[in-house]
């Protein structure tokens, strides 16, 4: 999810910052051999969306924001009791609209993505992805995405937020490069570390006083949501929930510290920037 989407749904989704790595010669879930054109397309998209530094080797560093919940629940927090999305008419995240496509891979590889997910779905007993569309709207036609609107929106949000928080967060990693290198070395190609959203929020809050207000309001919503979420987990009394409970309590503690920092009388935003009105509109959109 984008930061704007998480701020909009701060009372529903617990947010987290996910830090992952993607090897230069591997395209996420696509395990087929890649030709020169595939590799060039991946490299072009990666340069626009990801980061790279010699301090972390040759892999791309992938910074994304995600919704975070107990895996034992097995459902999205936005699902109603009848299994339908409660956000479908009021602001469904771009990633949800893109499913089952993969916005972090170029359009030319989407057919391979669908083939892989089709095989997984069939293994689970579902036939929701078909090679020939008997009804409905096709996803991919003759190797091209038929309607790339959701992919464009997702990638556009990721690119726009580079200047709000992602570049600043990545730059801060160099201060702890040694610790992160060890953590990355233990990650699989598609693995990621999850940490609290505080680094992204503090970067966004520096844009202006209005952005700080939005971030503080989000922090208040998150602390209250985490309290409710943990209370419900304790009532379920599942042993496999305990690691998530510990991490959520860590998130709440980090939020409390960030709120104190942002609410301090001496806090001031960074120097004025030309795109401040655009960023405020982006983060504060209803």
QUIFENCOR-V737489 format. One record per backbone hydrogen bond with DSSP energy under -0.5 kcal/mol. CO is the residue of the C=O (numbers start at 1). NH is the residue of the N-H. E is the energy in kcal/mol with one decimal. If there is no record, write none. Layout:
co = (CO:CO)
nh = (NH:NH)
e = (E:E)
//
This chain:
co = (1:2:3:4:5:7:9:9:13:14:16:16:17:18:18:19:20:22:23:26:27:29:30:35:36:37:38:39:40:41:42:43:44:45:46:51:53:54:60:60:61:61:62:62:64:66:68:70:70:71:76:78:80:84:85:87:87:87:93:93:94:95:98:101:102:106:107:109:110:111:112:113:114:115:116:117:118:119:120:121:122:132:139:139:141:144:148:149:150:151:152:153:154:155:156:157:159:160:161:161:162:165:166:167:168:169:170:170:171:172:173:174:176:177:178:179:180:181:182:183:184:188:191:193:195:196:197:197:198:199:200:201:202:203:204:205:206:208:209:210:211:212:213:214:215:216:217:218:219:220:221:222:223:224:225:226:227:228:229:230:231:232:233:233:238:239:241:242:243:244:245:246:247:248:249:250:251:252:253:254:255:256:257:258:259:261:264:273:275:276:277:278:279:280:281:282)
nh = (65:6:7:8:9:10:12:13:15:68:18:66:195:20:64:193:62:60:26:28:30:31:27:39:40:41:42:43:44:45:46:47:48:49:50:61:56:57:22:62:51:63:20:64:18:16:14:73:74:74:79:86:83:80:88:90:91:92:96:97:98:99:101:103:105:109:110:113:114:115:116:117:118:119:120:121:122:123:124:126:125:134:146:147:144:141:152:153:154:155:156:157:158:159:160:161:162:163:165:166:167:169:170:171:172:173:173:174:174:175:176:177:180:181:182:183:184:185:186:186:187:191:21:19:17:199:200:201:202:203:204:205:206:206:207:208:270:212:213:214:215:216:217:218:219:220:221:222:223:224:225:226:227:228:229:230:231:232:233:234:235:236:237:238:241:242:245:246:247:248:249:250:251:252:253:254:255:256:257:258:259:260:261:262:263:264:267:276:279:280:281:282:283:284:285:285)
e = (-0.7:-2.2:-2.7:-1.9:-1.6:-1.1:-1.7:-2.3:-0.5:-3.0:-0.5:-2.4:-2.5:-0.5:-2.2:-3.0:-2.3:-2.5:-1.7:-0.9:-2.6:-0.7:-0.8:-2.4:-2.3:-2.2:-2.4:-2.4:-2.2:-2.2:-2.7:-2.1:-1.1:-1.8:-3.1:-3.8:-1.9:-1.4:-2.5:-0.6:-1.9:-0.6:-2.6:-0.6:-3.3:-1.9:-0.6:-1.7:-0.6:-0.9:-1.8:-3.0:-2.1:-3.2:-0.7:-0.7:-0.8:-0.6:-0.5:-1.7:-1.4:-1.0:-2.6:-0.5:-1.8:-1.7:-1.8:-1.9:-2.6:-2.1:-2.3:-2.3:-2.6:-2.1:-1.8:-2.6:-2.5:-2.0:-1.4:-3.2:-1.4:-0.8:-2.8:-0.6:-2.1:-3.1:-2.7:-2.4:-2.3:-2.7:-2.6:-2.2:-2.1:-2.6:-2.7:-2.2:-1.1:-0.9:-2.4:-1.9:-2.3:-2.6:-2.4:-2.3:-1.6:-0.8:-1.0:-0.5:-0.9:-1.3:-1.6:-0.9:-2.2:-2.6:-1.5:-1.7:-3.1:-2.1:-0.8:-0.7:-1.4:-1.4:-0.8:-2.6:-2.7:-0.6:-0.6:-2.3:-2.9:-1.5:-2.2:-2.7:-0.9:-0.5:-1.5:-0.5:-2.6:-2.0:-2.2:-2.1:-2.2:-2.7:-2.4:-1.9:-2.4:-2.3:-2.0:-2.6:-2.6:-1.9:-2.4:-3.0:-1.9:-2.0:-2.8:-2.8:-2.2:-2.1:-1.8:-2.6:-1.8:-1.3:-1.3:-0.6:-1.2:-1.4:-2.3:-2.4:-2.0:-2.9:-2.3:-1.8:-2.3:-2.4:-2.1:-2.3:-2.6:-2.3:-1.9:-2.3:-2.8:-1.9:-1.9:-2.8:-2.0:-0.9:-1.9:-1.6:-2.3:-2.8:-2.1:-2.1:-2.8:-2.1:-0.6:-0.6)
//
